[in-house]
Amino acid sequence: MGRNTRRRPTGPRRATFAAFALMLGGGGLVAANVYASATEGGSGTEQSTRSAAAGTIDCPDVGSKLTQVPDQARGDVDKQLASLDQQIAEAYQKLQAATPEQRQDSGYTDETVMKPLKEQRSQTLDRIGGAMEHAGQSADGLDSMADCSMRTWNDQNAGQDNGGNGGDGSQNGQQQGGQGDGQNGQNGGGQQNGNGGQAGNGPVAGDYQDINSVQPNAPAPDLNSFVSKGSFTTSCGVNENGLFNSDNVIVAPGVTNGAHHFHDYIGNQSNNAFASDDDLANADTSCENPGDKSTYYWPVLRLQNGTQEQDANKPGGGIEGNAGQIVRAKQVTLTFIGSPRSKVTEMPRLLRIITGDAKAFVNGPANANASWSCTGFEDRQLKDKYPLCPQGSDVVRTFRFQSCWDGRNIDSANHRTHVAFADAQGNCPNGFEAIPQLVQRIVYDVKAPSLQDGGKTTPLFAVDSFPEQLHKPVTDHGDFINVFDEGLMKEVVSCINGGRNCGAGTSEDPGSDGGATQQPTENPTDQPTDKPTDKPTDQPTDEPTAQPTEDPTTPPAGDGNGNSGNGNGDSGNGNGGSDNGSDNGSGNGSDNGNGSGQQQSAAPTTDAPTMSSTSEPKVYAKPSASKTTAAAQNGGSSDNGSGTGDNAAQTTGGSDTGAANQTEPQAVQGGLAETGTTLWPAAAGTALLIAGLFLLTRTRRRYVR
């Protein structure tokens, strides 16, 4: 019998294959969606492996109290102080590693975390006392600083040093009279609950505030009224060389990971814990002017997006809760300005200055001195909040360094008492003389995070910090070591005292090689070009109203008598709202001086951002222009545009009469759109499964017939 060569029908076979393909594809989409839903969480693209601690560890800051240490004991004391920081970091890691049930058990935390910490600190304090006594100076009272406390989010006494006194003369204006209790409210209001950022130790939604809700509180000082009204700008790039480490050669010389967080470095390229004065003097520099080998450094800013950086599994980095992508600054401006009251004198070579307090969350804000804002809104400054900037506006971080020197020392035991801030009228303390004041402005192209979903859509950003400081913005700080050539420093002083604007980008740039190992980004003595057209083009960045200099311990605004934060300094406490103290107190300190807290909007007490998707940036005040305010504050930046370019702040014309249409802020994201993006794979997969089953059924029926 011959072979049957009749071909089987191909139509049903092909339809069967198609049906199975549809079913497999649909099943795959559904399975993938179920897996993604089950595993997502936290902030960013990587689920945190840490659980959020129920609080933090609050220890007395021994270093700040040691104002007198003999020179021969200084090295030993610095190393022991670094040991105290290491002990706190390790204790906090134990706290994080505990289960929620263990953290709620005071007996467990006492035995496992707090008592061992106290014993370690007692031994270290004994060694500090012994080193000082061996050098001929007693160290009474150190024993009382061994004990630490657990600060929990429901503890209304937490942060009792952070305010609540509201106005005690010189310290309770915008920074003290309300800001502290804003932090208390943050703790009391439960804002720290939840994942607490990618690494489980912050930041949280209460650490951010819509810049539109901040009233103008930082008009420009009129540098034309200064006795030394000139300026000098140095351009050192934005750390294109990628120089980072977690050392701090000022506070912890000779100690690896003395900072417990990563620093950005520009200028001197020999920055590490072991750099000697000779190393700094002989180093390369990233500064355009080779005569400036100074070192400028600050904590890195990170996006908590799951990125594994070089320090992801190292001390100072991921091991200590500093996780995520390091953001390179878009622009850094370094400007030295003069004094309202006198001529300035030369900075001594190798002078060390620290501004701000890396431990301000537990120490209180007395030494906090960094401020945050947005391009186009720099007459509004935040001290204890990160800004939520509208679309087209960049985050701005500003440091104003101490401008008075004791005339003798290039450093001090606590790294503070050899320099000082001028008072509200610009006068240096008795025995101190005015030196050029460094104003440092750092701009970042980062979007406002999506607070409503914990930063999953748009990641949270925050500065690195000591682990127990929880990435709070109030802990931001900057460090500077003067390694100017003596001849160049003389030129700096000559320019400032002579009322001239000199340095990078100007016609007077003494000693510059013109080639720049890193690019100059802006001319800080010209009018800035990055303001929206509803703002004055010479608007400053961060100077408080009544204070032409920078003293963080005096009222930056108000009635000038130290009462600017009074009256409502504790508004953040009673109602559990994280922002009432800081925002209301600071707003009224600067605008009314009565601390009543009525003019400034409170920041949200939920995870939802407060930025309105339709609101315009309001102009509350227009300070009078002065020729050198740009040098004092904005540094002549070019990244915003005056209503033009890709960073213009959404204006529709060149008018000065007000803001134009504001597009939807970056922080307002998620909602239905986000829900749709997470559900459509499952819906599509289900549809494909149904279609495959239907096609298979039809095919089988037709073939059977």
N, C-alpha and C positions, 0 to 999 in steps of 0.2 A: 504494500500500500504506500502511495506517495505521501511525502510530508505535507502537512496542512500549512500552507503558506498564507492563509488569511490572517491579516493583522487584527489584533484586538482593538476595540474602540479606544482611541486616545483621549477623547473628550472627558469621559468620566474619570479616567486616571489622572489627568491634569487637574481637574476640579478637586479631586481628593487631595492631591499634593498641595494645592492652593489653600484648601480648608485647613490642613494640618499646619501649614506655614503661618496662617493667620492666628491659629490658636496658640502656637508656640510663641509668636511675637507678642500677642496680648498677654499671655501668662508671664512672659519675661518682664514686661512693663509693670504689671501689678506687683510681682515679687520684688522688683527693684524699688518700687515706691514704698512698699511695706517695710523693707529693710532700712531705707533712708529715714522714714518716719520714726522707726524704732531707735535709731542710733543718733539722730541729730539732737542738739541741745547746746546750752552754753552760749558763748559768743564766738564769732568767727567760724572758720571751717573745721576746726579741730575741737572735739569735745574735751573739756578740761578733765584731767585725771585727779585733780585736787578738789576737795569739798571746801566750801566757804567756812572759814572759822567763825565762831560765834562772837568774836571780839578781837582785841589786840592786847599786846603787853606794854604796859606803861611803866617805864623806869626813869628815875631821876637822871638827868643829863649831867654826868660828873664833869665832863670836859668844860662845859660852859661855866661851871662854878670855880674852876681852877684858874683864877686870874693872875695868880703869882706863883710861878714855878721857877726855881733856880735853873740857870742855864745848864749846869752840869747834870741836872736831873731830867732835863727836857726829853732826851731821847728815850729813856726808860719809861717815863710817864706817858709819852705818846704811844708806845707799844702796848702798855697796859690799858690805855683807853680804847685802843683798837680791839683788845681782847674782850672788853666789856661789850662792844658792839657785836662781836662774833657770838658771844654768849646769848645775847638777846635774840639774834637771828636764829640760832639753833633752838632756843626755847620756843620761838614762834613756829618753827617748823614742826616741833613736837605737837604744838597745839593744833596745827592744821591737820596733822596725821591722825589725830584722835577721831573717834566716831562721834556723831552728834550726841549720843547718850553719854559718852565719856566726858564730853565738854560740859554737859549739864551737871555732871557730878563734881561738886566742888572738892570733894575729898580726892578724887582722881587727879584733877588738875593741880591741886596743891602738892600732892605727893610726887607727881610725875613731872610737872613743869615748874611750878613756882618755887618750891623749897630747894630743889637742886640749883635753880638759877640764883637764888639768894646766897647759897653756900659758895658758888663759884664767884659771885660778885664780892663777897666778903673777903675771900682770899686775894682777889685782884686788888681790891681797895687797900688791903694791908700792904701789898707790894708797892702800890703808889705812895702810901704814907712812908714806908721804909726808904724809898728812893729820895723822897723830899727831906726826910730827917737826916739821912746820910749827907745831903748837900747843905745841911744847916738850917732847914726851915721846917717848922712843925706843920702838920696837916690835920688839924682838929676837925671833927665833924664828918669825916668820910664814912665812918661806920653807919651813920644814919641814912646813907644813900644806897645801902645794899638791898633794901626791900623794894620789890616791884609789885604792881597790882594788875589784875585782869580788868581791862576795860571792856564791858559788854555793851551791846547796843541798847539794852533797856536800863542801863545804869545812868540815872539822871545826874549823878555826880561826875560822870565821865567828862574829861576835858574841863575841869573846874578852873584850870588856869587860863582857859581860852577866852575869857570875857565874863560877862555877867556883872562886872563892876560898872561898866557902862561909861565912865568918864572920870578918871581920877587925875585930871590935870593934863599930863603930857602924852599918855599912852592910849587913850580911849576914844579916839575919833573913829574914822572909818575902819581901821584895822582891829581895834579892840572892842569898841562899844557896840557889839552886835555880831561881829564876825564870829567871835568865840562861841556865842550862844547859838549862832547858826549851826556851828559844828555840833554843839550839844543837841540841838534839835534834830540834826541829821542822825545822831546816834539814837536819841530817844524815839524818833519817828520810825524807826525800823528801816531806814533807807539802805542799810548795809546788808539786809537779808537778801538771800538769793545767791547765785553763783559767784558774784563778786568779781567778774572779769574772767579772762581766760585762765589765769593761774589761781583763781579762787581767793585772791586778796585785794580785789578792787581793780578798777574803779567801779562805781555804781551810778545809777541814774541821777541821784541827788548831787553828784559831783559836777553836773553840767548846768549851764543856764543860757537861755536864748539871749543873745546880745541885744535884741530889740527890746527886751524887758528892762534893760539897764539905762538909767538916766545919765546924761553926761555928767561926769564927775572928775574929769581931768583936763581942764583947759590948759592952754600953753603958757609956760612962763615967758615973759617978755625978755628975751636975752639982750635986747637993746638997753634995758634998764640995769643990766649987770655991770659991776665994776670991770670984770674981765669977761668981755662979751664975745670973744672969738671962739673958734672951734678947730679941732684937728681930727681928721678921719683916717683910719687905717683899714686897709682891705686885706683880709686873710682867707678868703674863700669860705666854703661851706663843708669842709672836711671831705673834699674829693679823694683824699688819700686813704680814707677809711680807717683813721686812727681812733681806736676805742680801747678802753680797759675799765676795770672796776676798782682801780687804785685811786688814792687821793694823796698826792705828794705833799700837800699842805697839812692836812689833818693827821694822816697816818703814814709818815715817811718810813720807807723800809718795810712796809707791811703789804703783802699781796692781798688783793681784794679788800682793802681797807674801807672802801666805800659801800660795798655790798650792792652796788648798782652800776650800770655801765655809764661812762661819760663819753660825750663827743669832744674832740679836741681840734682846735685850729691854732695857727701860729706855730709855736715851738713844736718840733717833731721828736723831741726826746722825753716826752711826758710819760713817766711811769713812777711807781712808788720809790724806785731806787735812783732816780735822777738827782745828781748833786748839783750844786750851784754851777760848778765848772761844766757839767754836762749840758745844762740849760744854756750857758753862755756860748758854748761851742757848737750848738745844734744847728740843723737846718731849720728853715722857717717856711711856712706856707704863705706868709704875708707878702704882699706886693712890694713893700719897702723892706729891703734886706736889713735895715737898721732896726726893725721891730722883730725881735725873737721872743716876744712875750708869749706866755701861754694863757689861752682862754679856753675854759671848759665848763660844761654843764651836763646834767643828766640827759640821756637820749630820750626822744619821744618815740613811742611805739604805737603801731596799730595792732590791736589784739585780734589778729586774723588767722592764727594758727601757723604762721610762717615759722620755720625752724631756723633761727639765726645761728651764727657761729658760737654763741654762748648759751644755746638752748639747754644743754645738759651740764652747765658749769656753774660754779659759785659766782655770784654777782648777776647771773642771768636766770635761766629757767629754774635752776635749783632753788633760787631765792625769790621766785614769784615774778621775775621780770621777763615776760614772755611776749613773743610776737615780732612783727616786722619793724626794724629800726627805720625811721623816716629821716631821710636826708633833708636838711633845711633847703628851702628854695632860695633863701637870701639871708645873709648875716651882715649887719651894719654895726661897726664899732666906732663910736664918736666920743671924743673927749671935749668937755665943755668947761666953762669957768665958774666963778663964784659971784653971787649977787653983791657981796659985801667987800671983797678985797681982790687984789691981784693973787694969782696962784703961784706956788713955788714948785720946783721940780720934784717929781716922785723919786725917792731913793731907788737905786737899782736893786732888784730882787725883792722889792716890797710885795708882800702877800696880802690879798684882800679876798674875803668871802662875803657875799651878800646873800641874804635869805637864810633859811634854817632848814636843813634836810630832815629835822625831827620836829617840825612845827606842829604836826598833828597831835603829838603827845606833849610837846613842850608848851604849846600855846603860840599865838601868832606874834608875840612881841618882836621877834627878829625876822618875821616873814617879810620879804621885800620884792618878790617877783610879781608881775601882773600879766594878765591875759586879756586879749581883745581880738578884734577882727579888722582887717584892712577896710578902710572906709568908715570905721566906727571907733577910731582910736581915741576919741574924747570920752569913751566909756571903757573903764578898766575894771577887771575882776581880780580879786586877790585869792579867794578860796573856791573858785569855780572855774572849770574849763568852759570856753565860750562855744555856743552853737552858732556858727556863722551862716548867713544866708548864701545861696548859690552865687558864685562869682566872687566871694570874699574869702580871704585866707586867714588862718589862725596866726596871731601875732603874740609873741612871748617877749617881755621886756624886763631887763634888769638895770637898775640904777645903783651904782656902787658908791661906797662911802667916799666923801670928798674932803675929809679933814684927817690930818696925820699928826701924831704926837711929836714929830720932829726928831725922834731918836731911834725907834725900833722898826725893823722891817717885818716883824711878826710878834705875836704875843702868845702866852700859854693857851688861851682859849681862842686865839686867832681873830679876836674882835677888838680888844681894848686898845690896841695901838693905832686904830683908825676909828673914825666916828662920823655920824651924819650931822650935817648942819641943822640948826633949828628952823622953825617955820619962817623966820626972817632971813635965813641964809647965813647966820653967824656960826662959826665953829666954837666948840667948847673952849673954856680957858685952857691955855697951854697947847692948843692945837692950831695948826695952820692949814690954809686951804691948798689943796692940790687939784690937778685936773681930774674931773669926774668922768668916769667911764659910763657911758650909756650904751647898752647892748640890746639890739633889737633883732629877733630871729623870726623869720616868716616861714610857715609851712603850708604846703598845698594839700590839706587834708579835708575831707568832707565831714559835715556834722554827722555824728553817729545816729543810727536808728535805735533810740532808747526803748521804744515800745517792744522790740523783740530782742533786747539785750545785746544789740550790736551784730546780730546775725546777718542782716541785710547790708548794713554799712557799719564796719567795725568801730568799736570804741577806740579812742586814743588816750594816752596818758603818759606821764613822765615816769621813768624808772625811779625807784625809791628803796629805802631800807625796807625789809619785808614787813615789819610791824607798822610801817607808816601808810600802807594801803594805797599807794599811788595818789594820795591826795594832792591837788594842785597847790595847796598852801605850803607844801614841802619843797617846792621848786627853789633852786638856788644856783648861783653862778660863782666861779672861781677865777682869779686873775693873779698872775705873777708878772711883775714888770721886768722885762728884759730888753727894754729900749737901749740902744746905744746912748751914751751920755750926750753926745752931740745932737742926736735926733731929739732927745728929751728937751734939750735947751730950745730947739726950734719949736717944739710943741708948746712950751710955755710962752715963747715969744709971740707965736700966733694968737694964742688965747688972750694974753694980756694986751696985745696990740689991737684986738678987735678984728682980726683977720680970720678968714675961713680957709684953712690949709689942709693938705693931705690928698688922699686918693680922689681922683676925679676933679681936682681943682687946678688952677693955674700955678698954685704954690704947693709943690709936692717935693719937699726937700729929701734928697738921698734916694729917691725911688729909682729902681732899675728899669721901670717902665714896662718890663716884660711880664711880670706877675707870674709867679708859679701857679697862682690860682686867680681866677678872673675877678676883677672888681665888679660888683653888681650894681652899684648905685653911687650917686654923689650926694652925701648927706648934708651938704651945705646949700644945695639948690632947693627950689621948691619941689616937693614930692609930686610925682605925676600919677600916683596910684590911688587918689581919692575919688570917690564918686562925685559927680558934679554938684551934689547938694551939700557938700562939705567944704569948709575953707581949705584951700590948697596947702596951707602951711600949718594945718592942725597937728598938735603934738600927739604923742601916744599915751603917756602914762603918768603925767604929773598931776598930783592932787591940787585942788583949787587954791588953797591959801598957802601953798608951800612951793616956792620956786626951786627948792632943792629936792631932798629926797628922804628926809628923816622918817623912818617907819614907826618911830616911837612917839611922834607928835601928831596932833590931829591934822590930817591932810586937808580938812575942810571944816566948814561950820563957822562957829562964832569966834574961833581963835582962842578960846579960854579953856580948852580941854574938855568941854562938855558935849562935843559933837556927837558922841555915841550914846549919851546918857538917856535916861528915860525909858528906852525900849531895848536895852542891851540884851534882855533875856527873852525876847519875843520868840526865839526858836525853841525854847524849852517846853513851855506849858502845853503847846498844842501838837507837839510831835512833828512839826513841819521842819524839814531840814534846812530851809533856806531863809526863814523869816529873819533870824538874827543877823545873818551876814548881809542879806540884801537890803532889808529895811533899815538896819542900823547904818550900813555904809551909805545908802542912798541919802538918808536924811542928814548924816554927818556932813556930807559934802554939799548938799543943797540948802538945808535949813539950819543945820547946827543944833537942832534940838532933839535929835534921836527919836522923834515920834514915830518914824517908820511908816508914814502915810503916803509918801510920794512914789516910792519905788515898788514895782511889781514883785511879788514873791515868786520864786522859782517853783516848779512843780513838786508836789509831794508824792506823785506817782511816777511810773516809768514812762508815761507819755510826755513827749517834748512839748514845750509851750509855744514853739514857733508857729505862728499863723501862716498858712500857705498863701494867704492873700494880702498879708499886711505889708505896708511900706516901711522902710527904715525911717523913723521920725527924727526930725531935727529939733532938739529942745533948746539948743543954745548955739551961738556962733561967736566964739571968742575973737577978739580983735587980732588982726594979723601983726606979726612982727617978723623982721627979716631973718632971724636966725632960729625960729622955732623948729624949723625942719632939722637943723643940726642937732638941736636938743633932743628931739624925739623921733621923728619918722625916718631920719637918715636919708631923705630924698629917694625913697624907694620908687621902683618903677614897675611893680608887679600888679598894681590894682588897675591902673588906667583911669583916666578922667572921663568916665562914661564911654570909653572906647577900649578895644582890645578884649582879649579873652578873659581878663580878670576885672573888667569894669563892674561896678556894683549896681548894675541894672538901672541905669538912668536913661531917660528918653531924650534928653537934650542937655544943652550946656547951661542950663539955668541954675541959679543959686537959691531959688525960692523954696525948694523943698525936694523931697525924694520923688522919684518917678516910680513906675510900676515895678513891684518886686516880684520876682518869680518865686515859685515854690521852693522853700528851704530844703536843703539836703536831708535834714533830720526827719522830715515828714515822709515816711516810706512805709511799706508793708500794707496792712489792711487787706482789702478784698483782692487787690492785685497780687499780693504775696500769697494769699490763700489759693488763688487760682493757679499760680505757678507750682505749688506743691501738690495740688490735686489732679491736674490735667493728665499726668502719666497714668494714674490709676484709672481715670475715666476712659482714656484712649485704649488702654489695655483691655478693659472690660468690653468695650465696643468691638475690638478685634476678636476677642474670644467668642462673643455672641455671633459675629459675622461668620467665623470659621465653623461653628457648630451648625448654623443655618445652612451654609453651603454644603457641608458634609451630609446633612440630612437629605437635602434636595437631590444631591448626586446619587446617594444610595438608593433612593426611591426610584429615580429614573432608570438606573442600571438594572434594578430587580425586575422592572417591567419588561 
